[in-house]
Amino acid sequence: MNTNTGNQKAASEGINTNSAPELQEGVMQVAMGLLIATAAAIGIWGLVSLFSGITMTGGILDMITGWMSAVTGR
């Protein structure tokens, strides 16, 4: 008489066999999170650079004038 068959069946039903797709989904979520965090850091750095450029040149018009002279060479 084997009395453990019911317990073994119940235990085996609780095992998740889809661990590989779940692992792949988790890895992709981490990768997407890192990508979004990197993009946000680059965007914030760009805004800080823009605003510091505006304040260093004396205003937006001076910055645009300086940019135009750098592009055109005049």
N, C-alpha and C positions, 0 to 999 in steps of 0.2 A: 504494500500500500504506500503510495506516494502522496503525502499530504501537502507538499510544497508546490504542486503544479499550479494551484490557484494563486499563490503568492508570487510565483515566478511570472505567471502571465500578467498579473496586475503590474508588476514591476517593469516588465518588458513593454507594456503599453505606455508607460510614462517616459520612455526613452525617446528623445527627438532624433529622428534620422536625417533631418534636413540641416545638419550643422554646417556643411560646406557652403550652401547658398547664404545662410545667415552670417557666416564668417565673411564672405565676400561682400555682403551688404554692409556689414560693420566697417570693413576696411574702406569701402567706397564713401561711407559717411564721414569717416575721419579724413580721408583725402579731400573731400569737398569742403569740409570745415577748415582745413589748412589753406586751401585755395582761396576761400572767401576771406579768411583772416589776412592772408598775404595781400589780396586785392584792397582790402580796407586800409591796411598799413600804408600801401603805396599811395592810395587816394588821400589819406590824411597828410602824408609827407608832401604831396603835391600842393595841397591847399596851404599848408604852413609855408612852403617855399614861395607860393604866389603872394600871400599876405606879407611875408617878410620882404619880398621884392618891392611891393607897393610902398611899404613904410620906409625902406632904405632909399628909394629914389625921390621921395618927397610927394608922392601922389600917383594917382592912376594915369594922368595925362603925361607926366614925366616918364613913367615906365613905358607907356605905349610909344612915346617919342623915341626913347632910347632903343626900344625893340625894333622900331622901323628903321632907325639909322644903322643898327647892327645888320639888319636884313638887306637893306639897299646899299649900304656902304657910304652913305652921305653924312 
